[in-house]
């Protein structure tokens, strides 16, 4: 069964450093999402792509976060510089119609 | 901001018992979805109920939706230890492209 791939699974970094996360959606899924999930809370949408276009990045802290999906397939989420409050699980999901399929996530710890 | 609120925040029951979780939301929706998340993993889609549906079943899962009260419930019957997880409701709000807004989740523990 096709799955959403994410890497790395875990990332430890020091504050002020740059980090990047990668996501490969299920083949054929035009819509790709990046979520941030703080421990004990539900996922919060950071950015949504339709093919290579951003359709919603209203909750993305654009002063330090950036996301791209250049060829409309895989995507990269970057944080520069990382802050202590960025410690969280970063989830990628993709969808064809209504159901979203999630990857295993990247757990980020900023020291 | 999170539109959905789950109740209870945590639930602990014995294996074999039924588990009921509730979700309330604030704005009009296209559909409401329930997801499960095992500790430290990604979310898994369980069931989707559309705004014009009142009840839906999938295996041991039963979901109800009351749009007049802006609430939904998820019932898991004959619970198993493997059902231990966090359960989230997500509302597909009526806003152009599909956008899911997740609640805080219910942490379900099934005791053997």
gemmi code that builds the backbone of each chain (N, CA, C; Angstrom):
import gemmi

chains = {
    "A": [
        ("UNK", (0.852, -1.206, 0.000), (0.000, 0.000, 0.000), (0.878, 1.243, 0.000)),
        ("UNK", (0.537, 2.224, -0.835), (1.327, 3.437, -0.952), (1.272, 4.226, 0.348)),
        ("UNK", (2.391, 4.850, 0.691), (2.478, 5.629, 1.920), (3.151, 6.961, 1.651)),
        ("UNK", (2.913, 7.899, 2.559), (3.615, 9.171, 2.527), (4.946, 8.979, 3.259)),
        ("UNK", (6.024, 9.381, 2.601), (7.350, 9.226, 3.201), (7.828, 10.564, 3.744)),
        ("UNK", (8.475, 10.517, 4.903), (9.061, 11.714, 5.487), (10.454, 11.388, 5.997)),
        ("UNK", (11.336, 12.383, 5.912), (12.662, 12.219, 6.512), (13.194, 13.580, 6.923)),
        ("UNK", (14.032, 13.629, 7.964), (14.349, 12.506, 8.826), (13.198, 12.201, 9.773)),
        ("UNK", (13.262, 11.119, 10.499), (12.236, 10.820, 11.486), (12.454, 11.614, 12.762)),
        ("UNK", (13.698, 11.859, 13.094), (14.040, 12.628, 14.290), (15.139, 13.624, 13.933)),
        ("UNK", (15.056, 14.800, 14.562), (16.062, 15.811, 14.324), (16.278, 16.593, 15.610)),
        ("UNK", (17.527, 16.648, 16.047), (17.894, 17.464, 17.187), (18.804, 18.565, 16.665)),
        ("UNK", (18.500, 19.792, 17.015), (19.300, 20.909, 16.554), (19.409, 21.948, 17.660)),
        ("UNK", (20.327, 22.843, 17.502), (20.457, 23.937, 18.452), (19.734, 25.156, 17.905)),
        ("UNK", (19.243, 25.960, 18.810), (18.544, 27.169, 18.369), (19.467, 28.018, 17.517)),
        ("UNK", (18.877, 28.694, 16.582), (19.504, 29.555, 15.580), (20.049, 28.766, 14.384)),
        ("UNK", (20.026, 27.429, 14.470), (20.455, 26.635, 13.318), (19.305, 26.487, 12.323)),
        ("UNK", (19.645, 26.052, 11.120), (18.656, 25.798, 10.084), (18.332, 24.308, 10.049)),
        ("UNK", (17.062, 23.987, 9.825), (16.644, 22.586, 9.683), (15.739, 22.471, 8.474)),
        ("UNK", (15.724, 21.294, 7.889), (14.879, 21.047, 6.723), (14.258, 19.668, 6.829)),
        ("UNK", (13.004, 19.592, 6.429), (12.271, 18.328, 6.444), (11.799, 18.042, 5.025)),
        ("UNK", (11.761, 16.757, 4.693), (11.384, 16.351, 3.341), (10.161, 15.452, 3.385)),
        ("UNK", (9.306, 15.601, 2.373), (8.097, 14.791, 2.291), (7.878, 14.335, 0.858)),
        ("UNK", (7.575, 13.058, 0.690), (7.222, 12.507, -0.616), (5.802, 11.966, -0.515)),
        ("UNK", (4.840, 12.610, -1.151), (3.434, 12.195, -1.009), (3.143, 10.923, -1.797)),
        ("UNK", (1.943, 10.437, -1.617), (1.497, 9.285, -2.399), (1.389, 9.710, -3.862)),
        ("UNK", (1.857, 8.864, -4.749), (1.862, 9.182, -6.171), (0.458, 9.514, -6.658)),
        ("UNK", (0.359, 10.637, -7.366), (-0.932, 11.030, -7.909), (-1.729, 11.974, -7.030)),
        ("UNK", (-1.261, 12.185, -5.800), (-1.963, 13.109, -4.902), (-1.505, 14.526, -5.193)),
        ("UNK", (-2.446, 15.347, -5.660), (-2.102, 16.714, -6.040), (-1.968, 17.645, -4.835)),
        ("UNK", (-2.665, 17.319, -3.748), (-2.681, 18.209, -2.591), (-1.723, 17.694, -1.518)),
        ("UNK", (-0.904, 18.585, -1.015), (0.081, 18.237, 0.016), (-0.019, 19.249, 1.149)),
        ("UNK", (0.048, 18.725, 2.360), (-0.099, 19.548, 3.551), (1.107, 19.368, 4.466)),
        ("UNK", (1.496, 20.443, 5.145), (2.433, 20.381, 6.266), (1.700, 20.847, 7.514)),
        ("UNK", (1.801, 20.018, 8.566), (1.195, 20.344, 9.846), (2.274, 20.381, 10.925)),
        ("UNK", (2.006, 21.146, 11.971), (2.831, 21.121, 13.174), (1.946, 20.628, 14.312)),
        ("UNK", (2.472, 19.689, 15.069), (1.723, 19.155, 16.196), (2.562, 19.269, 17.464)),
        ("UNK", (2.092, 20.100, 18.363), (2.733, 20.233, 19.670), (2.216, 19.114, 20.561)),
        ("UNK", (3.072, 18.602, 21.410), (2.725, 17.468, 22.264), (1.438, 17.720, 23.023)),
        ("UNK", (0.509, 16.786, 22.884), (-0.753, 16.886, 23.607), (-1.826, 17.678, 22.885)),
        ("UNK", (-1.518, 18.151, 21.676), (-2.491, 18.928, 20.910), (-2.739, 18.285, 19.553)),
        ("UNK", (-3.727, 18.807, 18.856), (-3.997, 18.323, 17.519), (-3.105, 19.000, 16.491)),
        ("UNK", (-2.994, 18.425, 15.301), (-2.175, 19.041, 14.257), (-2.748, 20.392, 13.830)),
        ("UNK", (-1.849, 21.307, 13.517), (-2.240, 22.630, 13.037), (-1.621, 22.841, 11.659)),
        ("UNK", (-2.440, 23.203, 10.694), (-1.963, 23.368, 9.332), (-0.985, 24.532, 9.217)),
        ("UNK", (0.157, 24.258, 8.617), (1.131, 25.311, 8.335), (1.000, 25.806, 6.900)),
        ("UNK", (0.955, 24.859, 5.951), (0.900, 25.231, 4.546), (0.245, 24.115, 3.751)),
        ("UNK", (-0.481, 24.520, 2.714), (-1.171, 23.578, 1.837), (-0.813, 23.908, 0.398)),
        ("UNK", (-0.422, 22.873, -0.351), (-0.093, 23.002, -1.769), (-1.143, 22.293, -2.613)),
        ("UNK", (-1.460, 22.884, -3.749), (-2.205, 22.215, -4.799), (-1.245, 22.172, -5.983)),
        ("UNK", (-0.770, 20.958, -6.300), (0.356, 20.811, -7.237), (1.527, 21.637, -6.711)),
        ("UNK", (2.059, 22.566, -7.494), (3.216, 23.325, -7.002), (2.836, 24.668, -6.382)),
        ("UNK", (1.538, 24.979, -6.351), (1.076, 26.276, -5.868), (0.637, 26.222, -4.414)),
        ("UNK", (0.990, 27.263, -3.672), (0.524, 27.395, -2.295), (-0.917, 27.901, -2.309)),
        ("UNK", (-1.810, 27.165, -1.626), (-3.199, 27.609, -1.561), (-3.553, 28.157, -0.192)),
        ("UNK", (-2.749, 27.840, 0.820), (-2.991, 28.357, 2.159), (-1.701, 28.293, 2.946)),
        ("UNK", (-1.192, 29.438, 3.317), (-0.026, 29.489, 4.217), (-0.262, 30.541, 5.287)),
        ("UNK", (-1.531, 30.721, 5.644), (-1.903, 31.772, 6.582), (-1.323, 31.554, 7.981)),
        ("UNK", (-1.045, 30.307, 8.350), (-0.518, 30.010, 9.675), (0.986, 29.728, 9.647)),
        ("UNK", (1.615, 29.934, 8.535), (3.061, 29.694, 8.420), (3.826, 30.938, 8.884)),
        ("UNK", (4.684, 30.789, 9.903), (5.493, 31.942, 10.350), (6.541, 32.286, 9.292)),
        ("UNK", (6.194, 33.171, 8.411), (6.994, 33.366, 7.194), (8.342, 34.040, 7.457)),
        ("UNK", (8.518, 34.582, 8.665), (9.815, 35.188, 8.941), (10.897, 34.122, 9.115)),
        ("UNK", (10.489, 32.890, 9.446), (11.494, 31.859, 9.672), (11.195, 30.549, 8.949)),
        ("UNK", (9.961, 30.350, 8.533), (9.566, 29.109, 7.875), (9.399, 29.350, 6.376)),
        ("UNK", (9.804, 28.360, 5.593), (9.538, 28.389, 4.160), (9.218, 26.982, 3.694)),
        ("UNK", (8.417, 26.901, 2.651), (8.051, 25.598, 2.107), (8.009, 25.694, 0.595)),
        ("UNK", (8.414, 24.613, -0.041), (8.366, 24.594, -1.493), (7.997, 23.206, -1.989)),
        ("UNK", (7.419, 23.212, -3.191), (7.045, 21.959, -3.864), (7.243, 22.226, -5.353)),
        ("UNK", (8.510, 22.327, -5.727), (8.905, 22.879, -7.020), (8.297, 22.161, -8.212)),
        ("UNK", (8.275, 20.855, -8.214), (7.776, 20.116, -9.372), (6.401, 19.514, -9.097)),
        ("UNK", (5.786, 19.965, -8.028), (4.458, 19.465, -7.710), (4.443, 18.034, -7.212)),
        ("UNK", (5.603, 17.544, -6.768), (5.641, 16.170, -6.250), (6.090, 16.237, -4.799)),
        ("UNK", (7.397, 16.070, -4.542), (7.868, 16.105, -3.162), (8.010, 17.547, -2.685)),
        ("UNK", (8.167, 17.678, -1.380), (8.154, 19.010, -0.776), (9.191, 19.092, 0.333)),
        ("UNK", (9.666, 20.317, 0.578), (10.602, 20.580, 1.655), (10.077, 21.713, 2.520)),
        ("UNK", (10.159, 21.531, 3.826), (9.814, 22.558, 4.801), (11.096, 22.954, 5.518)),
        ("UNK", (11.375, 24.232, 5.567), (12.613, 24.693, 6.191), (12.316, 25.675, 7.319)),
        ("UNK", (13.139, 25.613, 8.343), (13.071, 26.560, 9.447), (14.459, 27.175, 9.611)),
        ("UNK", (14.511, 28.487, 9.547), (15.783, 29.181, 9.734), (15.556, 30.597, 10.243)),
        ("UNK", (16.020, 30.907, 11.446), (16.671, 30.034, 12.413), (15.651, 29.329, 13.295)),
        ("UNK", (16.013, 28.161, 13.780), (15.130, 27.423, 14.677), (15.109, 28.075, 16.057)),
        ("UNK", (13.945, 28.044, 16.701), (13.771, 28.571, 18.046), (13.297, 27.441, 18.955)),
        ("UNK", (13.482, 27.641, 20.254), (13.102, 26.605, 21.218), (11.639, 26.194, 21.047)),
        ("UNK", (10.781, 27.168, 20.759), (9.348, 26.904, 20.621), (8.974, 26.118, 19.379)),
        ("UNK", (9.951, 25.861, 18.508), (9.664, 25.079, 17.305), (9.695, 23.582, 17.572)),
        ("UNK", (10.097, 23.188, 18.767), (10.121, 21.766, 19.112), (8.708, 21.201, 19.006)),
        ("UNK", (8.534, 20.222, 18.150), (7.212, 19.677, 17.862), (7.364, 18.527, 16.883)),
        ("UNK", (6.225, 17.902, 16.546), (6.178, 16.915, 15.471), (5.711, 17.635, 14.214)),
        ("UNK", (6.417, 17.425, 13.119), (6.037, 18.018, 11.844), (5.520, 16.902, 10.941)),
        ("UNK", (4.252, 17.023, 10.591), (3.571, 15.985, 9.828), (3.295, 16.451, 8.409)),
        ("UNK", (3.486, 15.554, 7.487), (3.140, 15.799, 6.090), (1.969, 14.896, 5.734)),
        ("UNK", (1.063, 15.407, 4.939), (-0.070, 14.606, 4.487), (-0.340, 14.911, 3.028)),
        ("UNK", (-0.971, 13.971, 2.345), (-1.375, 14.217, 0.968), (-2.785, 13.689, 0.767)),
        ("UNK", (-3.457, 14.221, -0.238), (-4.815, 13.772, -0.514), (-5.099, 13.831, -2.001)),
        ("UNK", (-6.009, 12.962, -2.424), (-6.519, 12.986, -3.798), (-7.885, 13.669, -3.830)),
        ("UNK", (-8.738, 13.294, -2.879), (-10.045, 13.935, -2.789), (-10.202, 14.486, -1.369)),
        ("UNK", (-10.882, 13.762, -0.497), (-11.190, 14.313, 0.826), (-10.359, 13.733, 1.952)),
        ("UNK", (-9.967, 12.496, 1.830), (-9.233, 11.843, 2.904), (-7.762, 12.206, 2.832)),
        ("UNK", (-7.188, 12.559, 3.971), (-5.766, 12.876, 4.016), (-4.993, 11.672, 4.547)),
        ("UNK", (-3.862, 11.412, 3.924), (-2.985, 10.316, 4.308), (-1.708, 10.929, 4.877)),
        ("UNK", (-1.401, 10.529, 6.107), (-0.289, 11.141, 6.819), (0.961, 10.283, 6.774)),
        ("UNK", (2.096, 10.962, 6.750), (3.364, 10.288, 6.927), (3.642, 10.073, 8.407)),
        ("UNK", (4.771, 9.426, 8.727), (5.094, 9.119, 10.127), (5.531, 10.332, 10.936)),
        ("UNK", (5.852, 11.440, 10.258), (6.234, 12.645, 10.965), (7.729, 12.760, 11.222)),
        ("UNK", (8.160, 13.995, 11.463), (9.524, 14.276, 11.908), (9.426, 14.940, 13.272)),
        ("UNK", (10.062, 14.316, 14.261), (10.045, 14.919, 15.595), (11.263, 15.805, 15.726)),
        ("UNK", (11.032, 17.081, 15.956), (12.111, 18.071, 16.066), (12.288, 18.490, 17.517)),
        ("UNK", (13.520, 18.476, 17.957), (13.861, 18.979, 19.282), (14.898, 20.075, 19.108)),
        ("UNK", (14.571, 21.260, 19.585), (15.491, 22.396, 19.499), (16.057, 22.662, 20.886)),
        ("UNK", (17.367, 22.613, 20.995), (18.032, 22.809, 22.294), (18.645, 24.202, 22.419)),
    ],
    "B": [
        ("UNK", (-5.743, 28.334, 15.015), (-6.848, 28.159, 15.952), (-7.505, 26.815, 15.681)),
        ("UNK", (-8.024, 26.161, 16.731), (-8.617, 24.848, 16.579), (-10.102, 24.966, 16.794)),
        ("UNK", (-10.872, 24.509, 15.829), (-12.311, 24.668, 15.905), (-12.954, 23.538, 16.685)),
        ("UNK", (-12.406, 22.324, 16.575), (-13.032, 21.196, 17.225), (-12.533, 21.018, 18.636)),
        ("UNK", (-13.450, 20.612, 19.509), (-13.064, 20.301, 20.874), (-13.582, 18.918, 21.201)),
        ("UNK", (-12.671, 18.045, 21.605), (-13.062, 16.688, 21.967), (-13.335, 16.586, 23.457)),
        ("UNK", (-14.207, 15.674, 23.777), (-14.569, 15.423, 25.161), (-14.840, 13.930, 25.313)),
        ("UNK", (-14.238, 13.241, 26.280), (-13.304, 13.791, 27.273), (-11.898, 13.945, 26.684)),
        ("UNK", (-11.024, 14.586, 27.408), (-9.632, 14.698, 26.974), (-8.913, 13.371, 27.128)),
        ("UNK", (-9.330, 12.582, 28.113), (-8.738, 11.270, 28.333), (-9.815, 10.309, 28.786)),
        ("UNK", (-9.688, 9.052, 28.350), (-10.678, 8.034, 28.672), (-9.959, 6.716, 28.878)),
        ("UNK", (-10.247, 6.048, 30.002), (-9.626, 4.766, 30.299), (-10.719, 3.753, 30.586)),
        ("UNK", (-10.750, 2.652, 29.831), (-11.792, 1.641, 30.003), (-11.184, 0.244, 29.955)),
        ("UNK", (-11.994, -0.737, 30.296), (-11.543, -2.131, 30.250), (-11.775, -2.702, 28.853)),
        ("UNK", (-10.901, -3.600, 28.475), (-11.042, -4.283, 27.186), (-12.421, -4.932, 27.097)),
        ("UNK", (-13.038, -4.763, 25.939), (-14.374, -5.324, 25.741), (-15.483, -4.302, 25.932)),
        ("UNK", (-15.209, -3.232, 26.665), (-16.212, -2.190, 26.868), (-16.282, -1.292, 25.629)),
        ("UNK", (-17.328, -0.507, 25.579), (-17.490, 0.466, 24.495), (-16.880, 1.806, 24.901)),
        ("UNK", (-16.327, 2.505, 23.928), (-15.734, 3.822, 24.177), (-16.460, 4.856, 23.338)),
        ("UNK", (-16.857, 5.948, 23.959), (-17.532, 7.033, 23.251), (-16.754, 8.326, 23.428)),
        ("UNK", (-16.478, 8.972, 22.294), (-15.798, 10.259, 22.306), (-16.662, 11.266, 21.571)),
        ("UNK", (-16.652, 12.492, 22.058), (-17.493, 13.530, 21.473), (-16.647, 14.663, 20.923)),
        ("UNK", (-17.210, 15.317, 19.924), (-16.513, 16.430, 19.275), (-17.520, 17.535, 19.024)),
        ("UNK", (-17.177, 18.752, 19.390), (-18.016, 19.904, 19.077), (-17.224, 20.868, 18.218)),
        ("UNK", (-17.918, 21.576, 17.343), (-17.245, 22.507, 16.454), (-18.060, 23.786, 16.340)),
        ("UNK", (-17.497, 24.771, 15.650), (-18.106, 26.100, 15.721), (-18.740, 26.575, 14.424)),
        ("UNK", (-18.142, 26.241, 13.268), (-18.627, 26.808, 12.013), (-19.211, 25.723, 11.116)),
        ("UNK", (-19.860, 26.134, 10.037), (-20.439, 25.179, 9.090), (-19.345, 24.337, 8.447)),
        ("UNK", (-19.692, 23.113, 8.137), (-18.698, 22.181, 7.616), (-19.197, 21.475, 6.360)),
        ("UNK", (-18.247, 21.003, 5.561), (-18.563, 20.120, 4.432), (-18.685, 18.677, 4.925)),
        ("UNK", (-17.722, 18.299, 5.770), (-17.739, 16.969, 6.357), (-16.928, 16.981, 7.640)),
        ("UNK", (-17.045, 15.903, 8.382), (-16.274, 15.748, 9.614), (-15.584, 14.400, 9.539)),
        ("UNK", (-14.332, 14.361, 9.919), (-13.549, 13.136, 9.823), (-12.951, 12.797, 11.196)),
        ("UNK", (-12.770, 11.526, 11.426), (-12.091, 11.055, 12.632), (-10.793, 10.365, 12.231)),
        ("UNK", (-9.753, 10.670, 13.000), (-8.430, 10.085, 12.774), (-7.930, 9.486, 14.081)),
        ("UNK", (-7.078, 8.480, 13.957), (-6.427, 7.859, 15.100), (-4.923, 8.087, 14.994)),
        ("UNK", (-4.285, 8.282, 16.138), (-2.841, 8.468, 16.170), (-2.263, 7.634, 17.294)),
        ("UNK", (-1.450, 6.658, 16.912), (-0.714, 5.910, 17.915), (0.471, 6.765, 18.365)),
        ("UNK", (0.931, 6.515, 19.565), (1.951, 7.358, 20.180), (3.157, 7.562, 19.275)),
        ("UNK", (3.477, 8.824, 18.999), (4.662, 9.153, 18.221), (4.581, 8.847, 16.750)),
        ("UNK", (3.385, 8.564, 16.238), (3.251, 8.217, 14.830), (2.356, 9.213, 14.100)),
        ("UNK", (2.200, 8.973, 12.788), (1.291, 9.805, 12.010), (-0.155, 9.436, 12.257)),
        ("UNK", (-1.057, 10.209, 11.683), (-2.482, 9.983, 11.868), (-3.006, 9.024, 10.802)),
        ("UNK", (-4.007, 8.252, 11.187), (-4.639, 7.308, 10.274), (-6.123, 7.659, 10.169)),
        ("UNK", (-6.595, 7.791, 8.946), (-7.998, 8.123, 8.723), (-8.884, 6.950, 9.119)),
        ("UNK", (-9.953, 7.248, 9.867), (-10.887, 6.211, 10.295), (-12.190, 6.264, 9.509)),
        ("UNK", (-12.804, 7.428, 9.473), (-14.140, 7.509, 8.900), (-14.467, 8.960, 8.569)),
        ("UNK", (-15.263, 9.151, 7.542), (-15.716, 10.477, 7.122), (-17.225, 10.489, 7.098)),
        ("UNK", (-17.831, 11.531, 7.630), (-19.284, 11.690, 7.580), (-19.579, 13.058, 6.992)),
        ("UNK", (-20.454, 13.090, 5.994), (-20.767, 14.334, 5.311), (-21.831, 15.109, 6.078)),
        ("UNK", (-21.931, 16.386, 5.767), (-22.841, 17.255, 6.512), (-24.300, 16.852, 6.350)),
        ("UNK", (-24.630, 16.126, 5.274), (-26.028, 15.708, 5.076), (-26.293, 14.287, 5.587)),
        ("UNK", (-25.305, 13.712, 6.271), (-25.469, 12.379, 6.858), (-25.610, 12.504, 8.363)),
        ("UNK", (-26.314, 11.562, 8.964), (-26.531, 11.606, 10.421), (-25.777, 10.511, 11.152)),
        ("UNK", (-25.533, 9.387, 10.457), (-24.875, 8.264, 11.117), (-24.126, 7.463, 10.066)),
        ("UNK", (-22.980, 6.907, 10.499), (-22.196, 6.088, 9.598), (-21.481, 5.006, 10.402)),
        ("UNK", (-21.341, 3.837, 9.762), (-20.701, 2.719, 10.442), (-19.513, 2.233, 9.620)),
        ("UNK", (-18.490, 1.750, 10.345), (-17.360, 1.094, 9.681), (-16.780, 0.102, 10.663)),
        ("UNK", (-17.076, -1.165, 10.450), (-16.599, -2.200, 11.371), (-17.119, -1.952, 12.775)),
        ("UNK", (-16.217, -1.794, 13.736), (-16.618, -1.543, 15.130), (-16.812, -0.051, 15.435)),
        ("UNK", (-16.735, 0.766, 14.423), (-16.874, 2.205, 14.600), (-18.262, 2.674, 14.190)),
        ("UNK", (-18.817, 3.575, 15.008), (-20.087, 4.215, 14.660), (-19.908, 5.713, 14.905)),
        ("UNK", (-20.205, 6.499, 13.892), (-20.091, 7.946, 14.002), (-21.455, 8.568, 13.793)),
        ("UNK", (-21.771, 9.550, 14.621), (-22.998, 10.319, 14.431), (-22.628, 11.787, 14.241)),
        ("UNK", (-23.502, 12.491, 13.557), (-23.291, 13.916, 13.311), (-24.614, 14.641, 13.513)),
        ("UNK", (-24.595, 15.688, 14.324), (-25.760, 16.542, 14.550), (-25.346, 17.962, 14.170)),
        ("UNK", (-25.690, 18.364, 12.959), (-25.260, 19.688, 12.498), (-26.003, 20.810, 13.218)),
        ("UNK", (-27.189, 20.530, 13.743), (-27.921, 21.577, 14.473), (-27.237, 21.903, 15.794)),
        ("UNK", (-26.585, 20.890, 16.380), (-25.847, 21.097, 17.622), (-24.355, 21.263, 17.384)),
        ("UNK", (-23.949, 21.139, 16.108), (-22.534, 21.220, 15.750), (-21.721, 20.252, 16.615)),
        ("UNK", (-22.123, 18.992, 16.576), (-21.429, 17.995, 17.385), (-21.418, 16.651, 16.678)),
        ("UNK", (-20.445, 15.833, 17.057), (-20.298, 14.496, 16.508), (-19.828, 13.579, 17.626)),
        ("UNK", (-20.110, 12.295, 17.470), (-19.598, 11.329, 18.427), (-19.011, 10.134, 17.685)),
        ("UNK", (-18.002, 9.557, 18.281), (-17.366, 8.344, 17.763), (-17.524, 7.259, 18.815)),
        ("UNK", (-18.135, 6.166, 18.428), (-18.314, 5.024, 19.320), (-17.460, 3.872, 18.804)),
        ("UNK", (-16.633, 3.326, 19.677), (-15.867, 2.122, 19.359), (-16.448, 1.002, 20.212)),
        ("UNK", (-16.983, -0.009, 19.583), (-17.587, -1.109, 20.323), (-16.581, -2.221, 20.563)),
        ("UNK", (-16.807, -2.969, 21.616), (-15.974, -4.131, 21.957), (-14.493, -3.773, 21.854)),
        ("UNK", (-14.062, -2.830, 22.654), (-12.705, -2.290, 22.537), (-11.634, -3.360, 22.755)),
        ("UNK", (-10.490, -3.119, 22.121), (-9.338, -4.012, 22.216), (-8.131, -3.208, 22.662)),
        ("UNK", (-7.136, -3.880, 23.195), (-5.915, -3.192, 23.632), (-5.297, -2.398, 22.488)),
        ("UNK", (-5.421, -2.902, 21.261), (-4.838, -2.227, 20.098), (-5.552, -0.924, 19.761)),
        ("UNK", (-6.714, -0.676, 20.382), (-7.420, 0.587, 20.143), (-6.818, 1.730, 20.958)),
        ("UNK", (-5.898, 1.421, 21.860), (-5.236, 2.455, 22.648), (-4.520, 3.423, 21.714)),
        ("UNK", (-4.926, 4.688, 21.765), (-4.402, 5.705, 20.853), (-5.062, 7.034, 21.183)),
        ("UNK", (-4.665, 8.073, 20.464), (-5.372, 9.350, 20.537), (-6.291, 9.449, 19.335)),
        ("UNK", (-7.470, 9.976, 19.548), (-8.479, 10.093, 18.495), (-8.798, 11.571, 18.292)),
        ("UNK", (-8.750, 11.993, 17.030), (-8.984, 13.395, 16.695), (-10.168, 13.525, 15.744)),
        ("UNK", (-11.008, 14.503, 16.002), (-11.987, 14.871, 14.990), (-11.406, 16.030, 14.186)),
        ("UNK", (-11.759, 16.066, 12.933), (-11.273, 17.112, 12.037), (-12.433, 17.583, 11.187)),
        ("UNK", (-12.647, 18.866, 11.158), (-13.743, 19.420, 10.385), (-13.211, 20.017, 9.086)),
        ("UNK", (-13.879, 19.659, 8.007), (-13.578, 20.216, 6.690), (-14.450, 21.462, 6.561)),
        ("UNK", (-13.832, 22.616, 6.863), (-14.613, 23.845, 6.902), (-14.915, 24.323, 5.488)),
        ("UNK", (-15.986, 25.042, 5.351), (-16.460, 25.459, 4.032), (-15.664, 26.674, 3.576)),
        ("UNK", (-14.508, 26.384, 2.989), (-13.601, 27.459, 2.603), (-12.833, 27.053, 1.361)),
        ("UNK", (-13.404, 27.216, 0.182), (-12.669, 26.978, -1.049), (-12.028, 25.611, -1.091)),
        ("UNK", (-10.699, 25.591, -1.063), (-9.981, 24.321, -1.059), (-10.210, 23.610, 0.265)),
        ("UNK", (-10.145, 22.270, 0.226), (-10.378, 21.508, 1.438), (-9.367, 21.898, 2.506)),
        ("UNK", (-9.870, 22.158, 3.706), (-8.993, 22.476, 4.825), (-9.545, 21.798, 6.049)),
        ("UNK", (-8.738, 20.931, 6.663), (-9.140, 20.245, 7.872), (-8.645, 21.001, 9.090)),
        ("UNK", (-9.535, 21.192, 10.056), (-9.171, 21.807, 11.327), (-9.362, 20.754, 12.403)),
        ("UNK", (-8.280, 20.418, 13.078), (-8.285, 19.338, 14.056), (-8.594, 19.846, 15.459)),
        ("UNK", (-9.220, 18.966, 16.233), (-9.423, 19.235, 17.644), (-8.204, 18.819, 18.442)),
        ("UNK", (-8.341, 18.905, 19.769), (-7.230, 18.609, 20.672), (-7.041, 17.109, 20.881)),
        ("UNK", (-8.068, 16.331, 20.601), (-7.938, 14.888, 20.709), (-8.412, 14.323, 22.030)),
        ("UNK", (-8.774, 13.034, 21.989), (-9.098, 12.251, 23.183), (-8.086, 11.129, 23.285)),
        ("UNK", (-7.441, 11.045, 24.433), (-6.469, 9.989, 24.659), (-7.209, 8.796, 25.239)),
        ("UNK", (-7.306, 7.694, 24.480), (-8.031, 6.492, 24.887), (-7.047, 5.413, 25.320)),
        ("UNK", (-7.285, 4.882, 26.520), (-6.468, 3.775, 27.020), (-7.374, 2.591, 27.279)),
        ("UNK", (-7.043, 1.458, 26.681), (-7.797, 0.226, 26.892), (-6.964, -0.676, 27.804)),
        ("UNK", (-7.520, -0.982, 28.952), (-6.819, -1.806, 29.931), (-7.168, -3.282, 29.744)),
        ("UNK", (-6.163, -4.157, 29.682), (-6.432, -5.589, 29.441), (-7.089, -6.262, 30.643)),
    ],
}
model = gemmi.Model(1)
for chain_id, residues in chains.items():
    chain = gemmi.Chain(chain_id)
    for i, (resn, *xyz) in enumerate(residues, 1):
        res = gemmi.Residue()
        res.name, res.seqid = resn, gemmi.SeqId(i, " ")
        for name, pos in zip(("N", "CA", "C"), xyz):
            atom = gemmi.Atom()
            atom.name, atom.element = name, gemmi.Element(name[0])
            atom.pos, atom.b_iso = gemmi.Position(*pos), 0.0
            res.add_atom(atom)
        chain.add_residue(res)
    model.add_chain(chain)
structure = gemmi.Structure()
structure.add_model(model)
structure.setup_entities()
